């Protein structure tokens, strides 16, 4: 009897996890954050790209068999639909460094896509998609969610 209850509870939890959208809305963060320092330094050193929004693919050392495939798919979407429209970076946030992305963007998943719009010459908040690799089994949904997020980023 207890075994069936556990299966039933697991099925409900799994169904709820699938229904949770992967896209989160615009969040504000401290303008003095280390992530802003990174963005502003890059914009200063690369004035030709200063007004383009930023897309970060953050990963860590957690085991994730499908993360490389999800990253490749995201790269493909950006290269196909948005060439030269965003500043794209791939960062292992588990490595210690001068920028503390993990805290600034509240990272704790194996793969997170963070998008930072630039408004009036300044980074303005961020949007993120956590665990996009979980949606690779539905290529249409995966592509649509990533594309919609990037479309929204470019409209801001």
Residue pairs with C-beta under 8 A, 6 or more apart in sequence:
22 129
22 130
22 131
22 132
22 134
22 135
22 145
23 127
23 129
23 145
23 148
23 149
24 127
24 128
24 129
24 130
25 127
26 117
26 125
26 126
26 127
26 156
27 125
27 126
27 127
27 128
28 124
28 125
29 35
29 36
29 104
29 105
29 125
29 126
30 36
30 104
31 122
33 100
33 104
34 98
34 99
34 100
34 101
34 104
35 99
35 100
35 101
35 104
35 105
35 116
35 123
35 126
36 104
36 123
37 99
38 99
38 101
39 54
39 116
39 123
40 123
42 49
42 54
42 87
43 49
43 50
43 118
44 50
46 87
49 87
50 118
50 121
51 118
51 121
52 85
52 86
52 87
52 118
53 85
53 86
53 87
53 115
53 116
53 117
53 118
53 153
53 154
53 156
54 86
54 87
54 88
54 89
54 114
54 115
54 116
54 118
54 123
55 78
55 86
55 87
55 88
55 89
55 113
55 114
55 115
55 116
55 150
55 153
56 88
56 89
56 90
56 91
56 101
56 105
56 113
56 114
56 115
56 116
57 71
57 74
57 88
57 89
57 90
57 91
57 111
57 112
57 113
58 91
58 92
58 93
58 101
58 105
58 107
58 111
58 112
58 113
58 114
59 67
59 71
59 90
59 91
59 92
59 93
59 110
59 111
59 112
60 92
60 93
60 94
60 107
60 109
60 110
61 92
61 94
62 109
62 110
63 110
64 110
64 111
64 133
66 133
66 134
66 136
67 110
67 111
67 133
69 133
69 136
70 111
70 132
70 133
70 136
70 142
71 90
71 111
73 136
73 142
73 143
73 146
74 113
74 132
74 146
75 88
77 143
77 146
77 147
77 150
78 86
78 88
78 150
81 147
81 150
82 150
82 154
85 154
86 150
86 153
86 154
91 101
93 101
93 102
93 107
94 102
101 107
102 108
105 112
105 114
105 126
105 128
107 114
109 130
109 131
110 131
110 133
111 130
111 131
111 132
111 133
112 128
112 129
112 130
112 131
113 128
113 129
113 132
113 146
113 149
114 126
114 127
114 128
115 126
115 127
115 128
115 149
115 150
115 153
116 123
116 124
116 125
116 126
117 123
117 124
117 125
117 127
117 153
117 156
118 124
119 156
124 156
127 149
127 152
127 153
129 145
129 146
129 149
132 142
132 145
132 146
135 141
135 142
135 145
136 142
